[in-house]
């Protein structure tokens, strides 16, 4: 679904927020599942935590860079619309 030269409809934005909130509740917050995840994480060795911290950081960095640079590259194409 594409909305050229328009803003994202508020209803679609709210619907996405509701779906994300329900998804998070079911996977993380329901019956305090996050406490189990914290306990599992605390048992892992320090090296494992450092490795996954770097993997998480680099993933977020590359995704952010991709979206930033793709926006800079595609920007001239959308000026004509």
C-alpha positions in Angstrom: 0.0 0.0 0.0 1.5 3.3 -1.1 0.4 6.8 -0.5 2.3 9.0 -2.9 2.4 12.7 -1.9 0.2 12.0 1.1 0.8 11.4 4.8 0.2 8.1 6.4 -3.5 7.8 7.4 -3.9 8.1 11.1 -6.2 5.1 11.2 -3.5 2.9 9.7 -0.9 4.2 12.1 -3.1 3.5 15.1 -3.9 0.0 13.8 -0.2 -0.7 13.5 0.4 0.5 17.0 -2.4 -1.8 18.4 -1.1 -4.8 16.5 2.4 -4.2 17.8 1.1 -3.7 21.4 -0.9 -6.9 21.3 2.1 -8.8 19.8 4.4 -7.5 22.5 2.0 -8.3 25.3 1.6 -11.9 24.1 5.3 -12.6 23.6 6.8 -10.7 26.5 4.5 -9.3 29.2 1.9 -12.1 29.5 2.6 -14.1 32.7 5.8 -12.1 33.3 7.7 -14.0 30.5 10.3 -11.2 30.5 11.5 -12.3 33.9 12.3 -15.8 32.5 14.2 -14.2 29.7 16.2 -12.1 32.2 17.1 -15.2 34.2 18.3 -17.0 31.1 20.3 -14.0 30.0 22.0 -13.7 33.5 23.2 -17.3 33.3 25.1 -16.8 30.0 28.8 -16.2 30.1 30.2 -12.6 29.7 31.8 -13.4 26.3 28.4 -14.5 25.0 26.8 -11.3 26.1 29.6 -9.1 24.6 29.3 -11.0 21.3 25.5 -10.5 21.1 25.8 -6.9 22.1 28.1 -6.3 19.1 25.8 -8.2 16.8 22.8 -6.2 18.0 24.7 -2.9 17.7 26.0 -3.6 14.2 22.6 -4.8 13.0 20.9 -1.6 14.2 23.7 0.5 12.9 23.6 -1.0 9.4 19.8 -0.8 9.2 19.8 2.8 10.3 22.6 3.5 7.8 20.7 1.7 5.0 17.6 3.7 5.6 19.5 7.0 5.9 21.5 6.5 2.7 18.6 5.1 0.7 16.6 8.2 1.7 19.5 10.4 0.5 19.9 8.5 -2.8 16.1 8.3 -3.5 15.3 11.9 -2.5 16.0 13.5 -5.9 13.6 11.0 -7.5 10.7 12.1 -5.3 11.1 15.8 -5.8 9.4 15.6 -9.2 6.2 14.0 -7.8 
